[in-house]
């Protein structure tokens, strides 16, 4: 077939008509495809979306993680695997102890470490070092004006205890820290600001709360001061803060009997809690700081002779 010359009127007419017919299809092909339109995936066909068009996702390493918690012994805080008994930890902050951070790092520039293996040095201690008919008395949130009274009672019965101290409290009362050590007792790190819940804090903030408190306590105690344990406020241990503690030479310390003396339930209640729930090798939680501890002092005065009469000797927690 002979194609008319471009100069002929017939050719121009045919060209214009063809363009008019093709224009709508060309324009439609330039726009976004509607669902089910030509060129889109057929139902049931897998599609791959680019990262630039997908919703933003937070990095797994940018947020703190925590180990799963299992019920601890009777009267204990949430914890990692240990004696199977009901959990009684309260999330109520300890009275008199600030949970508001001051001069602490904000955010986290350091990736969280990998989870520690189950068991081993990162596992939480719930028993005495020696076992048998022993008990480990522990006192949190001090030192305070009540620490001296606690020490007087312990000395009267030849008892030893572990004091889990708040960093700034130790800085404010170095004489009390030195007396604790001089009389044969031991020290435990209980953070800088007593934050609750602790395991939700950024990695850097948890590092600060643990390491800065240890430094404050050691400085108050003087050269050679050892701080063998770390106790998370409210027993809020996560895999991350347990690992930080171990990396800084401390074993996570829990308890098997919670007297709840911080709530001031009455002297009789504090005494009964220990008498009913203590088992050989147990760790008892009491407080020598964080508020009015007159009930604790009075209860301790009754518990010490009861423990002696029932054949208990005094030990430190396992390390």
RANOR-V424221 format. One record per residue. N is the residue number from 0. OMEGA is omega in whole degrees, -180 to 180 (* if undefined). Layout:
BEGIN
n:N omega:OMEGA
n:N omega:OMEGA
END
This chain:
BEGIN
n:0 omega:-179
n:1 omega:179
n:2 omega:-178
n:3 omega:177
n:4 omega:178
n:5 omega:-178
n:6 omega:-177
n:7 omega:179
n:8 omega:-180
n:9 omega:-180
n:10 omega:180
n:11 omega:-179
n:12 omega:179
n:13 omega:-180
n:14 omega:-180
n:15 omega:-180
n:16 omega:179
n:17 omega:179
n:18 omega:-180
n:19 omega:180
n:20 omega:-176
n:21 omega:-174
n:22 omega:-179
n:23 omega:-179
n:24 omega:179
n:25 omega:-180
n:26 omega:180
n:27 omega:-179
n:28 omega:-179
n:29 omega:-176
n:30 omega:179
n:31 omega:-180
n:32 omega:176
n:33 omega:177
n:34 omega:178
n:35 omega:-179
n:36 omega:179
n:37 omega:-180
n:38 omega:178
n:39 omega:-177
n:40 omega:177
n:41 omega:179
n:42 omega:178
n:43 omega:179
n:44 omega:-179
n:45 omega:176
n:46 omega:178
n:47 omega:179
n:48 omega:180
n:49 omega:-178
n:50 omega:-177
n:51 omega:-179
n:52 omega:-179
n:53 omega:178
n:54 omega:180
n:55 omega:-180
n:56 omega:178
n:57 omega:179
n:58 omega:-179
n:59 omega:-177
n:60 omega:-177
n:61 omega:-179
n:62 omega:180
n:63 omega:176
n:64 omega:179
n:65 omega:177
n:66 omega:176
n:67 omega:-179
n:68 omega:178
n:69 omega:-180
n:70 omega:178
n:71 omega:180
n:72 omega:-179
n:73 omega:179
n:74 omega:-177
n:75 omega:178
n:76 omega:173
n:77 omega:-172
n:78 omega:173
n:79 omega:-170
n:80 omega:177
n:81 omega:-174
n:82 omega:-177
n:83 omega:177
n:84 omega:-176
n:85 omega:-179
n:86 omega:-179
n:87 omega:-176
n:88 omega:175
n:89 omega:177
n:90 omega:179
n:91 omega:180
n:92 omega:178
n:93 omega:-180
n:94 omega:175
n:95 omega:179
n:96 omega:-177
n:97 omega:175
n:98 omega:179
n:99 omega:-177
n:100 omega:172
n:101 omega:179
n:102 omega:178
n:103 omega:-180
n:104 omega:175
n:105 omega:-179
n:106 omega:179
n:107 omega:177
n:108 omega:-178
n:109 omega:179
n:110 omega:178
n:111 omega:179
n:112 omega:178
n:113 omega:-180
n:114 omega:177
n:115 omega:177
n:116 omega:179
n:117 omega:-179
n:118 omega:178
n:119 omega:-174
n:120 omega:179
n:121 omega:178
n:122 omega:-175
n:123 omega:-180
n:124 omega:176
n:125 omega:-173
n:126 omega:178
n:127 omega:-180
n:128 omega:-174
n:129 omega:-175
n:130 omega:-178
n:131 omega:-177
n:132 omega:179
n:133 omega:176
n:134 omega:174
n:135 omega:176
n:136 omega:178
n:137 omega:-177
n:138 omega:-176
n:139 omega:166
n:140 omega:177
n:141 omega:-2
n:142 omega:179
n:143 omega:179
n:144 omega:-180
n:145 omega:-176
n:146 omega:179
n:147 omega:180
n:148 omega:176
n:149 omega:180
n:150 omega:178
n:151 omega:-180
n:152 omega:179
n:153 omega:-180
n:154 omega:-178
n:155 omega:-177
n:156 omega:180
n:157 omega:-177
n:158 omega:175
n:159 omega:-177
n:160 omega:178
n:161 omega:-177
n:162 omega:179
n:163 omega:-166
n:164 omega:173
n:165 omega:-175
n:166 omega:-180
n:167 omega:177
n:168 omega:177
n:169 omega:178
n:170 omega:-178
n:171 omega:-176
n:172 omega:-178
n:173 omega:180
n:174 omega:179
n:175 omega:179
n:176 omega:180
n:177 omega:179
n:178 omega:177
n:179 omega:-179
n:180 omega:-177
n:181 omega:-178
n:182 omega:171
n:183 omega:179
n:184 omega:-179
n:185 omega:-172
n:186 omega:-179
n:187 omega:179
n:188 omega:180
n:189 omega:176
n:190 omega:-179
n:191 omega:-172
n:192 omega:-179
n:193 omega:-177
n:194 omega:177
n:195 omega:-6
n:196 omega:-175
n:197 omega:-172
n:198 omega:180
n:199 omega:-179
n:200 omega:176
n:201 omega:179
n:202 omega:-178
n:203 omega:-180
n:204 omega:178
n:205 omega:176
n:206 omega:180
n:207 omega:-177
n:208 omega:-177
n:209 omega:-174
n:210 omega:180
n:211 omega:178
n:212 omega:179
n:213 omega:179
n:214 omega:179
n:215 omega:-179
n:216 omega:-180
n:217 omega:179
n:218 omega:179
n:219 omega:-179
n:220 omega:-180
n:221 omega:-177
n:222 omega:177
n:223 omega:-179
n:224 omega:179
n:225 omega:175
n:226 omega:-171
n:227 omega:-174
n:228 omega:171
n:229 omega:175
n:230 omega:179
n:231 omega:178
n:232 omega:-179
n:233 omega:-177
n:234 omega:-176
n:235 omega:179
n:236 omega:170
n:237 omega:179
n:238 omega:-178
n:239 omega:-177
n:240 omega:174
n:241 omega:-180
n:242 omega:177
n:243 omega:179
n:244 omega:-179
n:245 omega:178
n:246 omega:179
n:247 omega:172
n:248 omega:-178
n:249 omega:178
n:250 omega:176
n:251 omega:-175
n:252 omega:175
n:253 omega:178
n:254 omega:177
n:255 omega:176
n:256 omega:178
n:257 omega:-178
n:258 omega:-177
n:259 omega:-179
n:260 omega:179
n:261 omega:-180
n:262 omega:179
n:263 omega:-178
n:264 omega:-176
n:265 omega:-177
n:266 omega:-178
n:267 omega:-180
n:268 omega:180
n:269 omega:-180
n:270 omega:-178
n:271 omega:-180
n:272 omega:179
n:273 omega:-177
n:274 omega:-177
n:275 omega:-171
n:276 omega:-178
n:277 omega:172
n:278 omega:180
n:279 omega:-178
n:280 omega:-176
n:281 omega:178
n:282 omega:-175
n:283 omega:178
n:284 omega:173
n:285 omega:-177
n:286 omega:173
n:287 omega:180
n:288 omega:178
n:289 omega:180
n:290 omega:179
n:291 omega:-178
n:292 omega:179
n:293 omega:178
n:294 omega:179
n:295 omega:-180
n:296 omega:-180
n:297 omega:180
n:298 omega:179
n:299 omega:178
n:300 omega:177
n:301 omega:-176
n:302 omega:-177
n:303 omega:178
n:304 omega:177
n:305 omega:179
n:306 omega:180
n:307 omega:-179
n:308 omega:-179
n:309 omega:171
n:310 omega:178
n:311 omega:168
n:312 omega:-171
n:313 omega:-174
n:314 omega:174
n:315 omega:177
n:316 omega:176
n:317 omega:177
n:318 omega:*
END
